[in-house]
Amino acid sequence: MTNSPIKHAPNLPPPTTTTDHQLRSPKSSRGLRKLQSAHQLSANYAAQNAPSLISQQRQQQQQQQQRNTSSSHAQAPHIPPIPTLTSHHRTRSNSDAVIPSVLHNPGPTKKTFVPRKAVIVHNPREELEGMARQGPQGDVLKDLAQLRHLILCEGLFADSDGMSQLRIYIWLILLNAPAISTDSYLDLIRRGASPAYSKIRNDTFRTLATNPLFKRRVSEASLIRLLNAIAWKLHDAKIEKLGDPTRVNAANEHGSPELQHASPVIKHAQGPSTTTATDGSEAGGTEPGIYVQGMNVLCAPFLYAARSEAEAFIAFHVFITRECPGYVRGAMDGVHKGLALVDKCLAIVDPKLSAYLQSKHMKAELYAFASVLTMCACTPPLPEVLQLWDFLFAYGPHLNILCICAQLISMRETLLTSPSPTKLLRSFPPLQAKPIIDLTVSNLRKIPADIYDELVHHAE
């Protein structure tokens, strides 16, 4: 049974029968009023002291749970609705509100938002910094592939001048350059002028002469020191090769043939019993040289990107001895092979443009020599050159040939409508690294396997 507030009112005695005289007396009137007042107060007391709605709900739930536990198969009795009280009472506050989850028959509840697991977003800049500072954490080949992919998709972060704190270290990683102490570089500097010193001095003053960014950051003295140290390094490598006991020494009464055309500085330093080599630009042939014209421009981006001359020195030395030794030989046979590949690749990726240039007798030897030799470093602006070199070091400097083709394709409409494309090709338009890289990757799919193999090995 429910706990009705009316049934808990105190039992009152039945009213007594009175006479008319008694009803008229003041004493009996006061007694009647007392009885009525007591009855009214008892009703008000029962209404005011009745359990609250939330208490009644909880009591009903407890009784329902007790019935369910006592008889699992018994049907729960019908619970009559709670009578509403007509007595005036305060408005229910928020603390008296019944929680929907504890109701016996809860209505449709709103969907609660459950936060998903936070997705860890990798910052490409942090990944590049981690690889540069900590090195590979697992599989080296896998980490290198990831590094190349980040460079291709995200690029290295740099300011408007192309300066990046990570660039030179990423280059050293991609070139697999060994560590070098500063003292080793200083030892080469202390040796003084190299056999190619005069040729170096004739080229350094005009290295990127119209580029204010390069002139502001790299001094001519720094460029001379680095190229002179490179010349000594290449010279020592030739001496070691000539000093091989299996190699025949063809000395005559005038001394070693290699020493006859050397500078007086080398004759005095080496003495009459030591063989030496000439400047590679003079020797010619397939022997490796120690300096050729154009190495000053090829060296410039390394000095601009590096934070010290020693870093630029080891990066440049590894680059010209491993990646493109054919470019710095006396005959520059690697450069001429690259020029022939420019014509071949352009005929594959854009036959119409290639045929038009050939009809005007415009071969790559006439307009692309500097671009092949310097890896497009001769084409401003310098920040775009650095971005292009990030791509070339990541996927191979041999792709520079396709980058030159991409520059020609970007000028396609202008070249096809020009009666004299020679004037347009005297200087390429300003370099735009990102479109050139995208076009190079797209054209790479069109290159046959045999031509691509020539690309890979043409600079050896």
NORSULWO-V379231 format. One record per residue. N is the residue number from 0. RES is the residue in one small letter. OMEGA is omega in degrees with one decimal (NA if undefined). Layout:
# NORSULWO-V379231
N_RES_OMEGA, N_RES_OMEGA
This chain:
# NORSULWO-V379231
0_m_179.5, 1_t_-179.4, 2_n_-179.2, 3_s_179.1, 4_p_179.9, 5_i_-176.0, 6_k_178.8, 7_h_177.6, 8_a_-178.9, 9_p_179.7, 10_n_-179.1, 11_l_177.5, 12_p_-179.4, 13_p_-179.3, 14_p_-179.4, 15_t_178.6, 16_t_-179.3, 17_t_178.5, 18_t_178.7, 19_d_-178.6, 20_h_179.8, 21_q_-179.3, 22_l_-177.9, 23_r_-176.1, 24_s_178.9, 25_p_-178.7, 26_k_-179.7, 27_s_177.4, 28_s_178.8, 29_r_178.0, 30_g_179.2, 31_l_178.6, 32_r_177.9, 33_k_179.7, 34_l_178.7, 35_q_179.7, 36_s_178.8, 37_a_179.6, 38_h_179.4, 39_q_180.0, 40_l_179.1, 41_s_178.2, 42_a_178.1, 43_n_179.4, 44_y_179.2, 45_a_-179.4, 46_a_-176.8, 47_q_-177.1, 48_n_176.9, 49_a_178.4, 50_p_179.0, 51_s_-178.3, 52_l_-178.4, 53_i_177.0, 54_s_178.9, 55_q_177.8, 56_q_-180.0, 57_r_178.1, 58_q_178.3, 59_q_179.7, 60_q_178.5, 61_q_178.2, 62_q_179.4, 63_q_178.7, 64_q_178.6, 65_q_179.5, 66_r_-179.9, 67_n_179.9, 68_t_-179.0, 69_s_-179.1, 70_s_-177.8, 71_s_-178.3, 72_h_-178.0, 73_a_-179.5, 74_q_-178.1, 75_a_179.9, 76_p_179.6, 77_h_180.0, 78_i_-179.6, 79_p_178.9, 80_p_-179.9, 81_i_-179.7, 82_p_178.0, 83_t_-179.8, 84_l_-178.7, 85_t_-178.4, 86_s_-179.4, 87_h_175.9, 88_h_-174.6, 89_r_176.9, 90_t_-177.1, 91_r_179.1, 92_s_-179.4, 93_n_-179.5, 94_s_178.5, 95_d_-176.8, 96_a_-178.0, 97_v_178.1, 98_i_-176.1, 99_p_-175.1, 100_s_-178.3, 101_v_177.2, 102_l_180.0, 103_h_177.9, 104_n_-177.4, 105_p_177.8, 106_g_178.8, 107_p_-178.1, 108_t_177.7, 109_k_177.8, 110_k_178.4, 111_t_-179.1, 112_f_177.5, 113_v_-177.8, 114_p_177.3, 115_r_176.6, 116_k_-179.9, 117_a_179.1, 118_v_-178.6, 119_i_179.6, 120_v_-179.1, 121_h_177.1, 122_n_-178.8, 123_p_-179.6, 124_r_178.8, 125_e_178.0, 126_e_178.7, 127_l_178.1, 128_e_178.1, 129_g_178.7, 130_m_-178.6, 131_a_-175.8, 132_r_-172.5, 133_q_-178.0, 134_g_-179.2, 135_p_-179.3, 136_q_-178.3, 137_g_178.5, 138_d_-176.0, 139_v_-178.9, 140_l_179.0, 141_k_178.9, 142_d_177.1, 143_l_177.3, 144_a_177.5, 145_q_178.4, 146_l_178.0, 147_r_-179.7, 148_h_178.3, 149_l_179.1, 150_i_-179.0, 151_l_-174.6, 152_c_-174.6, 153_e_-176.1, 154_g_177.2, 155_l_-179.1, 156_f_-178.1, 157_a_177.9, 158_d_-176.4, 159_s_177.2, 160_d_-179.9, 161_g_-178.1, 162_m_178.9, 163_s_179.3, 164_q_-176.4, 165_l_-166.8, 166_r_-175.7, 167_i_-180.0, 168_y_174.7, 169_i_176.8, 170_w_179.9, 171_l_178.0, 172_i_-177.2, 173_l_177.3, 174_l_-177.8, 175_n_-177.8, 176_a_178.1, 177_p_176.4, 178_a_179.8, 179_i_177.1, 180_s_178.5, 181_t_179.8, 182_d_178.7, 183_s_177.4, 184_y_-179.9, 185_l_177.5, 186_d_177.2, 187_l_178.6, 188_i_-177.0, 189_r_-179.7, 190_r_175.3, 191_g_-174.6, 192_a_177.6, 193_s_176.4, 194_p_-178.8, 195_a_-173.4, 196_y_-178.0, 197_s_178.0, 198_k_178.0, 199_i_-179.3, 200_r_178.4, 201_n_-176.3, 202_d_-169.6, 203_t_-174.6, 204_f_179.8, 205_r_179.3, 206_t_-178.8, 207_l_-173.3, 208_a_-178.1, 209_t_-178.3, 210_n_-177.4, 211_p_179.5, 212_l_-179.6, 213_f_-179.0, 214_k_-179.1, 215_r_-174.6, 216_r_-174.0, 217_v_178.4, 218_s_177.6, 219_e_179.0, 220_a_178.0, 221_s_179.1, 222_l_178.6, 223_i_-179.2, 224_r_-176.4, 225_l_-179.9, 226_l_177.8, 227_n_176.8, 228_a_176.2, 229_i_179.2, 230_a_176.5, 231_w_-179.0, 232_k_178.7, 233_l_177.5, 234_h_178.7, 235_d_178.3, 236_a_177.8, 237_k_178.9, 238_i_178.1, 239_e_179.7, 240_k_178.5, 241_l_179.5, 242_g_177.0, 243_d_-178.8, 244_p_178.4, 245_t_-178.1, 246_r_-178.5, 247_v_177.9, 248_n_-175.1, 249_a_179.7, 250_a_176.9, 251_n_-177.8, 252_e_176.5, 253_h_-178.5, 254_g_-178.7, 255_s_178.7, 256_p_179.6, 257_e_-175.6, 258_l_-173.2, 259_q_-178.4, 260_h_-179.7, 261_a_-179.6, 262_s_177.9, 263_p_179.6, 264_v_-179.0, 265_i_179.8, 266_k_-179.2, 267_h_-176.2, 268_a_-173.8, 269_q_-178.2, 270_g_-175.9, 271_p_-175.0, 272_s_-176.1, 273_t_177.9, 274_t_178.8, 275_t_-176.3, 276_a_-180.0, 277_t_172.7, 278_d_-176.5, 279_g_-179.4, 280_s_178.1, 281_e_-174.1, 282_a_-178.6, 283_g_178.9, 284_g_-176.7, 285_t_178.3, 286_e_178.8, 287_p_179.0, 288_g_177.7, 289_i_173.7, 290_y_172.5, 291_v_179.8, 292_q_-176.3, 293_g_177.1, 294_m_178.2, 295_n_178.3, 296_v_178.4, 297_l_-179.5, 298_c_-172.1, 299_a_-179.9, 300_p_178.5, 301_f_178.6, 302_l_-179.4, 303_y_-175.8, 304_a_-174.0, 305_a_177.3, 306_r_175.3, 307_s_179.0, 308_e_179.7, 309_a_176.9, 310_e_178.7, 311_a_-178.7, 312_f_-176.3, 313_i_178.9, 314_a_-179.5, 315_f_-180.0, 316_h_178.7, 317_v_-177.2, 318_f_-175.2, 319_i_-180.0, 320_t_-179.6, 321_r_-172.0, 322_e_-176.4, 323_c_177.2, 324_p_178.9, 325_g_-180.0, 326_y_-174.8, 327_v_172.1, 328_r_-175.4, 329_g_-178.5, 330_a_-178.7, 331_m_-177.7, 332_d_177.6, 333_g_178.8, 334_v_-179.5, 335_h_174.0, 336_k_177.7, 337_g_178.0, 338_l_176.9, 339_a_178.9, 340_l_175.2, 341_v_178.2, 342_d_-179.5, 343_k_-176.2, 344_c_178.4, 345_l_177.8, 346_a_-180.0, 347_i_-172.9, 348_v_178.8, 349_d_-176.4, 350_p_-177.2, 351_k_179.7, 352_l_179.3, 353_s_179.4, 354_a_179.5, 355_y_179.3, 356_l_178.2, 357_q_177.6, 358_s_176.6, 359_k_-179.0, 360_h_179.6, 361_m_173.9, 362_k_-177.3, 363_a_179.4, 364_e_-177.6, 365_l_-173.7, 366_y_-172.5, 367_a_-176.7, 368_f_-178.3, 369_a_-179.3, 370_s_178.1, 371_v_-176.4, 372_l_-174.4, 373_t_-178.3, 374_m_178.6, 375_c_178.9, 376_a_179.2, 377_c_-178.0, 378_t_179.3, 379_p_1.5, 380_p_-174.9, 381_l_177.1, 382_p_177.3, 383_e_176.0, 384_v_179.8, 385_l_178.0, 386_q_176.5, 387_l_178.5, 388_w_173.7, 389_d_179.1, 390_f_-177.9, 391_l_178.3, 392_f_-179.5, 393_a_-173.0, 394_y_174.0, 395_g_178.5, 396_p_179.1, 397_h_178.6, 398_l_175.8, 399_n_178.1, 400_i_178.5, 401_l_175.8, 402_c_176.2, 403_i_175.4, 404_c_178.4, 405_a_176.5, 406_q_177.7, 407_l_179.7, 408_i_177.1, 409_s_176.8, 410_m_-168.2, 411_r_-176.0, 412_e_179.8, 413_t_-179.2, 414_l_-177.5, 415_l_-179.8, 416_t_-178.6, 417_s_177.5, 418_p_179.8, 419_s_-179.4, 420_p_-179.6, 421_t_-179.5, 422_k_-179.6, 423_l_-175.4, 424_l_175.3, 425_r_174.6, 426_s_-179.7, 427_f_175.9, 428_p_-179.4, 429_p_-174.7, 430_l_173.3, 431_q_-168.5, 432_a_-172.9, 433_k_177.3, 434_p_179.7, 435_i_178.6, 436_i_-179.7, 437_d_-179.9, 438_l_177.5, 439_t_178.9, 440_v_178.7, 441_s_-179.0, 442_n_-177.7, 443_l_179.5, 444_r_-177.8, 445_k_-175.0, 446_i_177.2, 447_p_-175.4, 448_a_-177.9, 449_d_177.6, 450_i_178.5, 451_y_176.8, 452_d_174.8, 453_e_176.9, 454_l_-175.4, 455_v_-170.5, 456_h_-173.6, 457_h_-176.1, 458_a_-177.8, 459_e_NA
